[in-house]
Amino acid sequence: MIIEMQFEENKYKAMFHLGFLEKASWFSPALEYLYHIADLLIKKLSRQSDIEFSGIVCRVPD
């Protein structure tokens, strides 16, 4: 599976990529959980108006 290979190679990059995917019915419960976290991150980053000036600092609420 491609997603597993991505996580083995670079877990942070894989999480970022996962956040841009559509939720699929074949996601395992663990992958669905990770998808939820990644989706929250992408939503938070996309709503940060000064992202180009703030660097990599991003606060994601609980």
Secondary structure, DSSP 8 states (H G I E B T S, - for coil): -HHHHHHHH-HHHHHHHHTTS---TT--HHHHHHHHHHHHHHHHHHT-TTHHHHTT------
